[in-house]
Amino acid sequence: MDIYQELIMDHARKPRNLGRINGAKKIKATNPFCGDEAEIFLKIENDKIADIKYEIQGCILSRAALSILSEHIKGKSMQTIVRIKEGDVFKLIGGQPSPSRQKCVLFGFEALKELIS
């Protein structure tokens, strides 16, 4: 997979859903392999993701993956979100990256799963 494909670069340059939500559920995530860090904020209403925001310091791939994932889950039910698997996240970004870059894609997803469990 060419990790710098158009979708990845678009989300890395123009990330969606950046910011904070006061009073929201939140979690901090760290990718120990490369030092990426994120804080994810969720506003849940009527068992749906009413809003998601995040702040991130990380590589192009981790920033883009969290942006793409945030767009994908916004408005979805918690029941739908708990069924999302790692392979689904790879499909969202356009393919499975090399083993050394998979954690960049998944660290935000893993934090999100922890936050909603």
C-alpha positions, -999 to 999 in steps of 0.1 A, spaced: 0 0 0 13 35 -9 6 52 25 8 86 8 -21 81 -15 -45 109 -22 -70 100 6 -43 99 33 -27 131 21 -60 149 20 -69 140 56 -34 147 68 -34 182 52 -70 190 61 -79 169 91 -116 166 100 -130 169 135 -100 185 152 -106 202 185 -120 195 220 -155 190 234 -159 203 269 -176 178 293 -172 149 269 -160 114 275 -123 115 267 -92 93 265 -55 98 258 -38 75 234 -1 69 228 17 49 202 47 37 220 64 26 188 68 61 174 56 85 200 23 96 183 -2 110 209 -38 118 207 -67 128 230 -101 118 218 -134 134 229 -168 118 224 -203 132 229 -228 104 230 -265 111 228 -293 86 224 -268 58 220 -251 75 190 -219 94 185 -233 130 184 -199 145 180 -162 134 180 -132 157 182 -95 149 188 -61 166 192 -32 147 178 6 150 175 18 123 151 29 111 117 9 117 85 -6 82 87 -18 84 123 -33 119 117 -51 108 85 -63 75 100 -79 93 130 -95 119 108 -110 93 85 -122 72 114 -138 102 131 -157 110 99 -168 74 96 -182 70 131 -199 103 136 -236 98 138 -234 60 141 -249 40 169 -228 25 196 -240 -9 185 -225 -3 150 -193 11 163 -185 -19 186 -186 -41 156 -159 -23 138 -127 -44 135 -91 -36 126 -96 -48 91 -125 -23 87 -101 5 97 -76 -6 71 -103 -6 44 -113 29 54 -78 42 48 -75 24 15 -56 -8 24 -34 -25 49 -1 -7 56 32 -25 62 35 -42 96 57 -14 110 30 12 102 -1 -7 113 1 7 149 1 42 134 -33 35 119 -47 16 148 -37 35 180 -66 59 178 -90 32 169 -78 11 199 -83 41 222 -117 47 209 -127 11 215 -114 14 251 -134 47 256 -167 32 245 -163 -1 264 
